[in-house]
Amino acid sequence: MALVNDHFLKLPNNYLFADIAKKVNAFKAMHPKVDVISLGIGDVTQPLAPAVIEAIHKAADEMATRQGFRGYGPEQGYDFLRDAILKNDFLPRGIHLDRDEVFINDGAKSDTGNIQELVRWDNSIGVTDPIYPVYIDSNVMIGRAGVQEDGRWSNVLYMPCNAENGFVPQLPDRRVDVIYLCYPNNPTGTVISKAELRKWVNYALKNDTLIFYDAAYQAYIQDDEIPHSIYEIRGARKCAIEFHSYSKTAGFTGIRCGYTIVPKEVTAATLTGERIPLNPLWNRRQCTKFNGTSYISQRAAEAIYTPEGKQQVKETIDYYMANAKKMLTTLRGLGFECYGGENAPYIWAKTPETSGSWKFFEEMLYGAHVVCTPGVGFGPSGEGYVRFTAFGSHEQTDEALHRIEKWLKK
């Protein structure tokens, strides 16, 4: 008989956002006339940039002709997009990469989950806590995380990020094989300075540690001193793989496109000590398991690098960050202890002492008809916090804040 991969059975019954949807749907079923506003799940709401729409139409028209039709594309991505990425995302920051170090994907979530296939199942892992659930769950699926005890996985090193340490994770006091970092951070909305990021690169180089660096929200950074890429730090090319996404940068949650950088210098060891470059291994993995991102999606992504595309995307980011600023000001005015929201589209708010994350989520849903995300769903250190997103419309955001204020003053 076929035997199931029983590591899947160790996973929580539902993904965090599926649990939220289930609770919200139950509320709507009981209160069908109530209009619920979501400031929880981080989906975008504003239309795609006109430059992107134009590129999509043009690419679709190409596919309708014999000369312009394209079937399977390169698994690594088309050269036109890879070159645009190098020219616009890295060269202006003094980062020199080769085209074959860029791998186009269908969104960062896929690659951040799949990248762990490159290292042995018995590697140790460390995560900042709270953290994006995919990092943990993908390691659970392969058997690397151990067993769950009181909300923690036995083989995972948790590095707390909270108000007590200023949301700056402390370096591990022991060696860890693989470390996940995400900045600007999801869910806390906080960022990391070059000085702090340099400490992590130095730690990785000293301890032969591999860093998986998620930079999905780098386009929201407003402070010129905050690094957009880990490769701004000397030596990072030897120890880090970086993930980027157009989902939040350009509203591609429904288009699906992003990219991963795997430098040729990054290696991992065999049991005999031989150093193996990970770039050709990732290329081999993609050629086997991935047929490439659609031509239309890649032309759409290319369009955000045009002068008009850059301006239009910036306007949308500014739109969301205006929401974040208003949310931060209003929530703090209502007495909430809040973080993030200045270089990221997320607000991380401390719940009242009498309410845990899920309890506060339900109190707000039933009392204000507004959805937030329970912080404990992102890890043990998320308990006592909730996440708000700035991805709604101005009108939805204003109404949600009005409802929260009215609810709290009852």
N, C-alpha and C positions, 0 to 999 in steps of 0.2 A: 504494500500500500504506500501511497505518497504520504510523506510526513511533512507537517506544516513547519514553517520557520517560527518556532515558538517565541522568538524574541518579539515578534509582532504582538503576541498576547500580553506582553508586559506593558505595552503602551496604555495610557489612559484611554477610557472608552471613546472619548471624543476629542477632536482637535479643539483648542480654546475657542476659536471663532464659531465653530459648529455649536458649542455649548451656548454661546451668547445668542446665536440665531434661534436656537430651540426655546430659550427662555423668552426672547422677544416675541416669537411667534405665538407662544402660549398666552402671553399678555394680550396680544392683538386679537386672538380668538375670543378671549373673555371680554375685551373692550373694543369691538369692531369699529366704533365711531371715533376712537381716539387717534389722533395723528402723532405718531412717534417720530422724534428726530434723533438721528444717530450721530453722535460724536465719538463713536467707538471704533469700528473697523476702519482701517486706513485706506479706503477706496477713494479715488478722486471723483470730482463732480463736474469740473469745468470742461468745455469742449476742447477737442484737439486744436492745435494751432493751425491757422489757415495754410501755412507753408507745408505742414504735414499732410493736411487733407489734399492739397494740390498734388503732392508727391504720390499719395495713395491712388488718386484718380489716374495720374499719368502712368503709374506702374501697372494698374489694372488694364488700362487701354493697351499697353505694350503686350500684356499677356493674351490679348484678343487677336493678335496678329501672328502670322507664321514666323516673321522675322524677329519679333520681340518676345515670343513665348519662351518661358524657362520652366524646366522640370526640376529635378533634384539639383539643389545648389551645393556649393562646397560646405562640408560639415563644419568647417572652421568659420564660415562667413564669407561674404563677398568682399573683394579687395577694396571696393569703393567705400564701404563703411569702415573697415578696419583702418584704412588710411585716414579717413576723417576723424576717427577716434584719436589716433596718434597725434595728428596735427592740432586738434582742438582741445583735447582733455589732458594731454601730457606735455607736449613740447612747450606750451606757455609757462609751465611750472618747472621747466628745466629737466624734465624726465625724458630720457631717450630709450625707447623700446623698439623692438623689431615687429614687423607685421605678424610674423608667425608666433608671437607671444600673446596675440589677441584672439580670443575665441568668442564668437557671437553666439548668444543663447536665446531662449524664449522667456527670459526673465530671470532675475538673480535667484529666486527661490529654488529653481531646479538645480542650479549649479552649487549653491551653498549646501543643498541636501546631498548631492551626488559626489561632491569632491572628496568626501571621506572614504570613498572606495579606493583611493590611491594609496592608503596606508593600512597596515595590518590591523586586524580586529582587536589585538591586545595592546594597541597604543593607548597611553593615558591621555585624557583630554581635560582641558580647563576652560571654563566659561566665566565671563563677567555675569553677575547675577543682580538684577533680572536680565533676561536675554530672550531673543526671538526664538520661539519654540522649535522651529525646524532644525536648528543646530543640535538640540538634544535629541529630538525624536528620530532623526536620521541615524544617529549613533546607537540609539536603542535598537533600531531595526536590524543592525548588523551584530549586536551582542556586545558592543563596546562599553555600554553605560552601566552594566551590572544590574542590580535590582533596586527598586524604589523603596525607600524607607523614610516615612514622615516627609514626603514631598521632595526628597533628595535621592539622586541616583548614586549608588555606592562607589562607582568607579569614576565619578566626575568630581573634579576639583572646582568648587564654587568660590568665586571671588566677589564678595559683596560690593555693590555700589549703592550707597544710600546717603541720606543727609548727614549722617555721622562722619563719613569720610569724604564729604564733599563730592560724592559720585566719582571719585578717582579710585579705580581698583588698585589694590596693592599687589606688587609682584609676588608670585608664589615663593614660599620659603623652601621649596624643593623643585626638582626638575620635573617638567611636564612635556610630553611629546608633542602635543598639538594644542594650540590655544585659539579660541575664537574671539575676535574683537569686532565691534560694530560701532562706527562713528561717522557722522552724528548718530547717537544711539537710539535704537528702537528697543524698548519703549520709553526711556526716560527723557529723550530729547536733549540730553547733555552732549557735550563735545570734549575732545581731548586736545591738549596743547601739543606743540611740537616737542617741547621738553619732556612731557610725559610719554609721548609716543616713542621718542628716542630711547627711553628707558626700556620699553618693551622690545624694541629691535635689538638693543644691546643684550637684553636677557636672552632673546632667541638665539643670537649668534654665539653667546657664551655657553648656552646649554644645549645647543643643537636641537632647537625647538622650531616647529613649523607653525607659522601664524596664518590663519584664514581670516582675512580682513574684509569686512562687508562695508562698502562705501556707498550704499544705495541712496543715501540722502545727502551726499556731498554738495549737490546743487543748491541746497538751502542754506549753506553757510554764508553768513553775513559779515563775519569778522575776518579781515584779511590775514590775521595771524594764525588762524586755525587751519591745519593741513587738510587738503582735499583728498590726498592719496598717501598711503604709507610709503610710497616710493619717493616722497619728498625727503625721507630720512635716509641718510647714507647707510648702505649695507642691507637695506630691506629687500633688495632684489635677490639676495641669497637665502632669505628665510620666509618670504611672504607671498601668498597668492591673494589677489584682490578681486572683488566682485562689484560690478556696477549694474544699475538698472535704469531703464527709461520709464518705468511704471509711474514713479512719483515725479521724476524730473520733467517728463513731457506728457504725462497723462496716458501712458501706454498700458494701463492695467488690462484693457480689452484688446490691445494690439499684440502684446507679448514680444518684447525684445529687450536684451541687455547684453552684457559681455563680461568675460572673465579674463584676467591677466595672469598668465603662468610664465614667469621669467625663466629663461634657459638656465640661469644659475641655481635655481631652487632644486635641491636634491633630497632624497631620503635614503636610508641605508638598508642593505640586506643583513641577514643574520651573520654573515661572514665579514661585514664591515664595508662591502663595496658600495660606493656612492652612485645612486641612480638618478639621473635627471627626471623631473616630473613632467616637464613640458611634452616630451614625446609620448609618455604614458597617458597623459590627458588627451592628447591628440588621438591616440589609439582607442581610448575609451569612447570618445565622441564619434569616431568613424564607425564603431561597432554599434553603439546604442542611440545615436542621434542622427537624424537626416537633415539637420540644418534648419535655421529659422527661415520663414517664408521670404521670398524675394520682395513682396509688397511691404512687409514689415520692415525689412532692412532699408528699402528706399525711403520709407517714412522716417526711420531713425536718422538717415543721412540728412534729411531736410532740416532737422533741428540745428545743424551746424552751419546752415546758410546764414548770412547777415540778418535776413528778415526772420528766419526761424529762431535764431538766438534771441532776438528782441521779443518775439511773441512768447517764447517759453519763459523768459525772464518776467514778463508781465503776469503770466499765470502764477509763477512762483511768488511774486510780490503780492498777488491777490490772496493766496493762501497764508502768507506770512502776516498780512494785515489782519486776517482772522486770528492767527496765533497771538498777535500783540493785544488784540481786544480781549481775547479769552484770558490771557495772562493778567491783564489789568483788572478785569472784572472779577475773576475768581479770587485774586489776592485781596481785592476790595471787600469780598464777602467773607474773608477770614481764612481762606485756604492757603496752606503752605505749598507753593508751586515751584516747579523746576522746568527747565527746557523752554521751548517756545521762542528762543531768540536766534538760534542757528539751526532749527529743526522744526518740522510741522507738528510736533507732539508736545503736549503739556502733561507733566507728571505731577499729580496732586495727592497730597497726603489726606487720607480720610479722617473723620473725627475719631477720637479714641474709642468711642462706643461702637464703631462700625468696622468690621473687616472689609476686605475688598469685595467679596461677593454680596455681602449684606448691603453695603453702600450702593453697589450696582442695582440691586433690586429696589432699594429705597428710592433711588433717583428715578428708576424706570416707572415705578408705581406712583411716585409723588410728583415728579416733574415731567414724566413722559419723555425723558431724554436718556439715550444709551451712552454709556462709557464702557471702558474695558477694565475688568478687574485685574489689578496688578499681580496678584498671586499666580495668575495664569502664565506669567512670564518667568516664574521661579520663586523660591522661598523668600528672597529679599524684596519681592514685589508685594508681599502681604502688607496691608495698611496703606496701599496706594491704588489709584486708578489712573488710566491713561485717557486723555481727550485728544482728538485729532482736529486739525485745522482745515480739513479737506472739504468741508461743507461750503455751501454758498454763503455770501454775506447775510442774506435774509434768514437762512436756516440757523446760522451761528448766532445772529442777534436774537432770534426768537428763543433758541435753546438757552442762552444766557438769561434772558428775561424770565423764562420758566423756572430756571434754577434759583434765581434770586427770589422770585415770588414764593417758591416752595420752601426755601430756607427761612423766610420771614413769617411763615404761618405759625 
